[in-house]
Amino acid sequence: MAPSFNLVWAVLALGTMSHPLVSAVPLGNEKRQAMGVPPYVLSYAPKVWLQSQDPYYPSDIGAQLVHTKPQIDFNIVDGAPSPLTLDNLASLNAFGGKDTIYLTSVDDVTQNPTWLNGVKADGNGKTNGATTCAVIVNDRGSGNVDAYYMYFYANNQGNTVLGQEVGNHVGDWEHNMIRFQDGVPQAVWYSQHGYGQAFTYSSLEKQGLRPVGYSGKGTHATYATSGTHDHTIPGFNLPQGPLEDETDQGTLWDPIASAYFYSYNAVSDSFTAYDGTSPTNWLQYLGNWGDEQYPDSDPRQDKILGISQTAKYSSGPTGPRDKFLNRSEPPNAPVAEAIILAIVGHQGAPASREEAELAGQLAAWGDASSTPES
């Protein structure tokens, strides 16, 4: 029988002491990768319910490089390393960056090659044989720590509008972020279509200590509650509307069961693997993790009434480095907006003014100005 996560966390906590225990028993790869991570980052790590009808599961980060080639203006980049790996991906920055260089599928995505489907989590929530998450920890000092749980999917299936899918793209990065103060979780950010929502930790649904997220069918936008979420107005999830994400309790995924773990230094803009061996080079890649939006001349492309924002296929997203990993503390957001966020987080229960203000602060320092994540 595999050891429980409680036992693993106890070992990790001991590992942070000045004289950590040394075990004669070889550790599993996922345990080696987690050694040295602040124990509370693991204890409070989110779990994610994948929607029951979603055919696109979390995907191995490195496998994306096997099935793509770097392109600029739809032409293969001459001189790019071959094969591309997580250890040399950032070398592509010499050729171009954000919205210039794209990891483009070598297959016609309209034929739905099997690698787009990802890996279904097993009964323990693990994506066996696939590293599908990157945990990035930014210690901001004075006991203030932000932990980013980055989720990767090989494909994004957009919402259907007037009978047409809108916003399909190769590559999909989503995330939760938890702000800790002295090891205690204060609030949680849920990324959704380039924006998102923030909630006080106490308001959220949990499994034990761990907050729960719900992944939208196809789009993988992450929500705090189950059901239908209209995201026509960013940050306000209405039960109905033209752009609806469907969520439910399909397959339960435990992202940290198959993850890389890193610390982030905001001053040097650098990453360090906690285990000392996991690849870090890929985190510095500035380009996009999927195809560039197909031109109108491409027979795969379609638009509703020729409107650009309704393109069936859009560009793939940028990676974790572009998700504002050093979010500052802004002035308080308007209390009215904060109360709305906190009440939604409580699923209808009353929210205190303190919780409302904290939720509003997170809403303000979220990734509203980042590139699309879904």
Secondary structure as a PSIPRED ss2 file (coil, helix, strand):
# PSIPRED VFORMAT (PSIPRED V4.0)

   1 M C   1.000  0.000  0.000
   2 A C   1.000  0.000  0.000
   3 P C   1.000  0.000  0.000
   4 S C   1.000  0.000  0.000
   5 F H   0.000  1.000  0.000
   6 N H   0.000  1.000  0.000
   7 L H   0.000  1.000  0.000
   8 V H   0.000  1.000  0.000
   9 W H   0.000  1.000  0.000
  10 A H   0.000  1.000  0.000
  11 V H   0.000  1.000  0.000
  12 L H   0.000  1.000  0.000
  13 A H   0.000  1.000  0.000
  14 L H   0.000  1.000  0.000
  15 G H   0.000  1.000  0.000
  16 T C   1.000  0.000  0.000
  17 M C   1.000  0.000  0.000
  18 S C   1.000  0.000  0.000
  19 H C   1.000  0.000  0.000
  20 P C   1.000  0.000  0.000
  21 L C   1.000  0.000  0.000
  22 V C   1.000  0.000  0.000
  23 S C   1.000  0.000  0.000
  24 A C   1.000  0.000  0.000
  25 V C   1.000  0.000  0.000
  26 P C   1.000  0.000  0.000
  27 L C   1.000  0.000  0.000
  28 G C   1.000  0.000  0.000
  29 N H   0.000  1.000  0.000
  30 E H   0.000  1.000  0.000
  31 K H   0.000  1.000  0.000
  32 R H   0.000  1.000  0.000
  33 Q H   0.000  1.000  0.000
  34 A H   0.000  1.000  0.000
  35 M C   1.000  0.000  0.000
  36 G C   1.000  0.000  0.000
  37 V C   1.000  0.000  0.000
  38 P C   1.000  0.000  0.000
  39 P H   0.000  1.000  0.000
  40 Y H   0.000  1.000  0.000
  41 V H   0.000  1.000  0.000
  42 L H   0.000  1.000  0.000
  43 S H   0.000  1.000  0.000
  44 Y C   1.000  0.000  0.000
  45 A C   1.000  0.000  0.000
  46 P C   1.000  0.000  0.000
  47 K E   0.000  0.000  1.000
  48 V E   0.000  0.000  1.000
  49 W E   0.000  0.000  1.000
  50 L E   0.000  0.000  1.000
  51 Q C   1.000  0.000  0.000
  52 S C   1.000  0.000  0.000
  53 Q C   1.000  0.000  0.000
  54 D C   1.000  0.000  0.000
  55 P C   1.000  0.000  0.000
  56 Y C   1.000  0.000  0.000
  57 Y C   1.000  0.000  0.000
  58 P E   0.000  0.000  1.000
  59 S C   1.000  0.000  0.000
  60 D C   1.000  0.000  0.000
  61 I C   1.000  0.000  0.000
  62 G C   1.000  0.000  0.000
  63 A H   0.000  1.000  0.000
  64 Q H   0.000  1.000  0.000
  65 L H   0.000  1.000  0.000
  66 V H   0.000  1.000  0.000
  67 H C   1.000  0.000  0.000
  68 T E   0.000  0.000  1.000
  69 K E   0.000  0.000  1.000
  70 P E   0.000  0.000  1.000
  71 Q E   0.000  0.000  1.000
  72 I E   0.000  0.000  1.000
  73 D C   1.000  0.000  0.000
  74 F C   1.000  0.000  0.000
  75 N E   0.000  0.000  1.000
  76 I E   0.000  0.000  1.000
  77 V C   1.000  0.000  0.000
  78 D C   1.000  0.000  0.000
  79 G C   1.000  0.000  0.000
  80 A C   1.000  0.000  0.000
  81 P C   1.000  0.000  0.000
  82 S C   1.000  0.000  0.000
  83 P C   1.000  0.000  0.000
  84 L C   1.000  0.000  0.000
  85 T C   1.000  0.000  0.000
  86 L C   1.000  0.000  0.000
  87 D C   1.000  0.000  0.000
  88 N C   1.000  0.000  0.000
  89 L H   0.000  1.000  0.000
  90 A H   0.000  1.000  0.000
  91 S H   0.000  1.000  0.000
  92 L H   0.000  1.000  0.000
  93 N H   0.000  1.000  0.000
  94 A H   0.000  1.000  0.000
  95 F C   1.000  0.000  0.000
  96 G C   1.000  0.000  0.000
  97 G C   1.000  0.000  0.000
  98 K C   1.000  0.000  0.000
  99 D C   1.000  0.000  0.000
 100 T C   1.000  0.000  0.000
 101 I C   1.000  0.000  0.000
 102 Y E   0.000  0.000  1.000
 103 L E   0.000  0.000  1.000
 104 T E   0.000  0.000  1.000
 105 S E   0.000  0.000  1.000
 106 V C   1.000  0.000  0.000
 107 D C   1.000  0.000  0.000
 108 D C   1.000  0.000  0.000
 109 V H   0.000  1.000  0.000
 110 T H   0.000  1.000  0.000
 111 Q H   0.000  1.000  0.000
 112 N C   1.000  0.000  0.000
 113 P C   1.000  0.000  0.000
 114 T H   0.000  1.000  0.000
 115 W H   0.000  1.000  0.000
 116 L H   0.000  1.000  0.000
 117 N H   0.000  1.000  0.000
 118 G C   1.000  0.000  0.000
 119 V C   1.000  0.000  0.000
 120 K C   1.000  0.000  0.000
 121 A C   1.000  0.000  0.000
 122 D C   1.000  0.000  0.000
 123 G C   1.000  0.000  0.000
 124 N C   1.000  0.000  0.000
 125 G C   1.000  0.000  0.000
 126 K C   1.000  0.000  0.000
 127 T C   1.000  0.000  0.000
 128 N C   1.000  0.000  0.000
 129 G C   1.000  0.000  0.000
 130 A C   1.000  0.000  0.000
 131 T C   1.000  0.000  0.000
 132 T C   1.000  0.000  0.000
 133 C E   0.000  0.000  1.000
 134 A E   0.000  0.000  1.000
 135 V E   0.000  0.000  1.000
 136 I E   0.000  0.000  1.000
 137 V E   0.000  0.000  1.000
 138 N E   0.000  0.000  1.000
 139 D E   0.000  0.000  1.000
 140 R C   1.000  0.000  0.000
 141 G C   1.000  0.000  0.000
 142 S C   1.000  0.000  0.000
 143 G C   1.000  0.000  0.000
 144 N E   0.000  0.000  1.000
 145 V E   0.000  0.000  1.000
 146 D E   0.000  0.000  1.000
 147 A E   0.000  0.000  1.000
 148 Y E   0.000  0.000  1.000
 149 Y E   0.000  0.000  1.000
 150 M E   0.000  0.000  1.000
 151 Y E   0.000  0.000  1.000
 152 F E   0.000  0.000  1.000
 153 Y E   0.000  0.000  1.000
 154 A E   0.000  0.000  1.000
 155 N E   0.000  0.000  1.000
 156 N E   0.000  0.000  1.000
 157 Q C   1.000  0.000  0.000
 158 G C   1.000  0.000  0.000
 159 N E   0.000  0.000  1.000
 160 T E   0.000  0.000  1.000
 161 V E   0.000  0.000  1.000
 162 L C   1.000  0.000  0.000
 163 G C   1.000  0.000  0.000
 164 Q E   0.000  0.000  1.000
 165 E E   0.000  0.000  1.000
 166 V E   0.000  0.000  1.000
 167 G C   1.000  0.000  0.000
 168 N E   0.000  0.000  1.000
 169 H E   0.000  0.000  1.000
 170 V E   0.000  0.000  1.000
 171 G E   0.000  0.000  1.000
 172 D E   0.000  0.000  1.000
 173 W E   0.000  0.000  1.000
 174 E E   0.000  0.000  1.000
 175 H E   0.000  0.000  1.000
 176 N E   0.000  0.000  1.000
 177 M E   0.000  0.000  1.000
 178 I E   0.000  0.000  1.000
 179 R E   0.000  0.000  1.000
 180 F E   0.000  0.000  1.000
 181 Q E   0.000  0.000  1.000
 182 D C   1.000  0.000  0.000
 183 G C   1.000  0.000  0.000
 184 V E   0.000  0.000  1.000
 185 P E   0.000  0.000  1.000
 186 Q E   0.000  0.000  1.000
 187 A E   0.000  0.000  1.000
 188 V E   0.000  0.000  1.000
 189 W E   0.000  0.000  1.000
 190 Y E   0.000  0.000  1.000
 191 S E   0.000  0.000  1.000
 192 Q E   0.000  0.000  1.000
 193 H C   1.000  0.000  0.000
 194 G C   1.000  0.000  0.000
 195 Y E   0.000  0.000  1.000
 196 G E   0.000  0.000  1.000
 197 Q E   0.000  0.000  1.000
 198 A E   0.000  0.000  1.000
 199 F E   0.000  0.000  1.000
 200 T E   0.000  0.000  1.000
 201 Y H   0.000  1.000  0.000
 202 S H   0.000  1.000  0.000
 203 S H   0.000  1.000  0.000
 204 L C   1.000  0.000  0.000
 205 E C   1.000  0.000  0.000
 206 K E   0.000  0.000  1.000
 207 Q E   0.000  0.000  1.000
 208 G C   1.000  0.000  0.000
 209 L C   1.000  0.000  0.000
 210 R E   0.000  0.000  1.000
 211 P E   0.000  0.000  1.000
 212 V E   0.000  0.000  1.000
 213 G E   0.000  0.000  1.000
 214 Y E   0.000  0.000  1.000
 215 S E   0.000  0.000  1.000
 216 G C   1.000  0.000  0.000
 217 K C   1.000  0.000  0.000
 218 G C   1.000  0.000  0.000
 219 T C   1.000  0.000  0.000
 220 H C   1.000  0.000  0.000
 221 A C   1.000  0.000  0.000
 222 T E   0.000  0.000  1.000
 223 Y E   0.000  0.000  1.000
 224 A C   1.000  0.000  0.000
 225 T C   1.000  0.000  0.000
 226 S C   1.000  0.000  0.000
 227 G E   0.000  0.000  1.000
 228 T E   0.000  0.000  1.000
 229 H E   0.000  0.000  1.000
 230 D E   0.000  0.000  1.000
 231 H C   1.000  0.000  0.000
 232 T C   1.000  0.000  0.000
 233 I C   1.000  0.000  0.000
 234 P C   1.000  0.000  0.000
 235 G C   1.000  0.000  0.000
 236 F C   1.000  0.000  0.000
 237 N C   1.000  0.000  0.000
 238 L E   0.000  0.000  1.000
 239 P C   1.000  0.000  0.000
 240 Q C   1.000  0.000  0.000
 241 G C   1.000  0.000  0.000
 242 P C   1.000  0.000  0.000
 243 L C   1.000  0.000  0.000
 244 E E   0.000  0.000  1.000
 245 D E   0.000  0.000  1.000
 246 E E   0.000  0.000  1.000
 247 T E   0.000  0.000  1.000
 248 D C   1.000  0.000  0.000
 249 Q C   1.000  0.000  0.000
 250 G C   1.000  0.000  0.000
 251 T E   0.000  0.000  1.000
 252 L E   0.000  0.000  1.000
 253 W E   0.000  0.000  1.000
 254 D C   1.000  0.000  0.000
 255 P H   0.000  1.000  0.000
 256 I H   0.000  1.000  0.000
 257 A H   0.000  1.000  0.000
 258 S H   0.000  1.000  0.000
 259 A E   0.000  0.000  1.000
 260 Y E   0.000  0.000  1.000
 261 F E   0.000  0.000  1.000
 262 Y E   0.000  0.000  1.000
 263 S E   0.000  0.000  1.000
 264 Y E   0.000  0.000  1.000
 265 N E   0.000  0.000  1.000
 266 A C   1.000  0.000  0.000
 267 V C   1.000  0.000  0.000
 268 S C   1.000  0.000  0.000
 269 D C   1.000  0.000  0.000
 270 S E   0.000  0.000  1.000
 271 F E   0.000  0.000  1.000
 272 T E   0.000  0.000  1.000
 273 A E   0.000  0.000  1.000
 274 Y C   1.000  0.000  0.000
 275 D C   1.000  0.000  0.000
 276 G C   1.000  0.000  0.000
 277 T C   1.000  0.000  0.000
 278 S C   1.000  0.000  0.000
 279 P C   1.000  0.000  0.000
 280 T C   1.000  0.000  0.000
 281 N H   0.000  1.000  0.000
 282 W H   0.000  1.000  0.000
 283 L H   0.000  1.000  0.000
 284 Q H   0.000  1.000  0.000
 285 Y C   1.000  0.000  0.000
 286 L C   1.000  0.000  0.000
 287 G C   1.000  0.000  0.000
 288 N E   0.000  0.000  1.000
 289 W C   1.000  0.000  0.000
 290 G C   1.000  0.000  0.000
 291 D C   1.000  0.000  0.000
 292 E C   1.000  0.000  0.000
 293 Q C   1.000  0.000  0.000
 294 Y C   1.000  0.000  0.000
 295 P C   1.000  0.000  0.000
 296 D C   1.000  0.000  0.000
 297 S C   1.000  0.000  0.000
 298 D C   1.000  0.000  0.000
 299 P C   1.000  0.000  0.000
 300 R C   1.000  0.000  0.000
 301 Q C   1.000  0.000  0.000
 302 D C   1.000  0.000  0.000
 303 K C   1.000  0.000  0.000
 304 I H   0.000  1.000  0.000
 305 L H   0.000  1.000  0.000
 306 G H   0.000  1.000  0.000
 307 I C   1.000  0.000  0.000
 308 S H   0.000  1.000  0.000
 309 Q H   0.000  1.000  0.000
 310 T H   0.000  1.000  0.000
 311 A C   1.000  0.000  0.000
 312 K C   1.000  0.000  0.000
 313 Y E   0.000  0.000  1.000
 314 S C   1.000  0.000  0.000
 315 S C   1.000  0.000  0.000
 316 G C   1.000  0.000  0.000
 317 P C   1.000  0.000  0.000
 318 T E   0.000  0.000  1.000
 319 G C   1.000  0.000  0.000
 320 P H   0.000  1.000  0.000
 321 R H   0.000  1.000  0.000
 322 D H   0.000  1.000  0.000
 323 K C   1.000  0.000  0.000
 324 F C   1.000  0.000  0.000
 325 L C   1.000  0.000  0.000
 326 N C   1.000  0.000  0.000
 327 R C   1.000  0.000  0.000
 328 S C   1.000  0.000  0.000
 329 E C   1.000  0.000  0.000
 330 P C   1.000  0.000  0.000
 331 P C   1.000  0.000  0.000
 332 N C   1.000  0.000  0.000
 333 A C   1.000  0.000  0.000
 334 P C   1.000  0.000  0.000
 335 V H   0.000  1.000  0.000
 336 A H   0.000  1.000  0.000
 337 E H   0.000  1.000  0.000
 338 A H   0.000  1.000  0.000
 339 I H   0.000  1.000  0.000
 340 I H   0.000  1.000  0.000
 341 L H   0.000  1.000  0.000
 342 A H   0.000  1.000  0.000
 343 I H   0.000  1.000  0.000
 344 V H   0.000  1.000  0.000
 345 G H   0.000  1.000  0.000
 346 H C   1.000  0.000  0.000
 347 Q C   1.000  0.000  0.000
 348 G C   1.000  0.000  0.000
 349 A C   1.000  0.000  0.000
 350 P C   1.000  0.000  0.000
 351 A C   1.000  0.000  0.000
 352 S C   1.000  0.000  0.000
 353 R H   0.000  1.000  0.000
 354 E H   0.000  1.000  0.000
 355 E H   0.000  1.000  0.000
 356 A H   0.000  1.000  0.000
 357 E H   0.000  1.000  0.000
 358 L H   0.000  1.000  0.000
 359 A H   0.000  1.000  0.000
 360 G H   0.000  1.000  0.000
 361 Q H   0.000  1.000  0.000
 362 L H   0.000  1.000  0.000
 363 A H   0.000  1.000  0.000
 364 A H   0.000  1.000  0.000
 365 W C   1.000  0.000  0.000
 366 G C   1.000  0.000  0.000
 367 D C   1.000  0.000  0.000
 368 A C   1.000  0.000  0.000
 369 S C   1.000  0.000  0.000
 370 S C   1.000  0.000  0.000
 371 T C   1.000  0.000  0.000
 372 P C   1.000  0.000  0.000
 373 E C   1.000  0.000  0.000
 374 S C   1.000  0.000  0.000
